[in-house]
């Protein structure tokens, strides 16, 4: 997954909940699927 501008100044939590979207990627003529992170939040360990 790709999270543009996702750096918040510290390492991410060990466990996170993500919301992402699928995007077709045709980089250099190949075809692939990318996961673009739209939202990331830490999840507390119970």
HELIX and SHEET records of a PDB file:
HELIX    1   1 UNK A   27  UNK A   29  5                                   3    
SHEET    1   A 2 UNK A  16  UNK A  25  0                                        
SHEET    2   A 2 UNK A  32  UNK A  42 -1                                        
END                                                                             
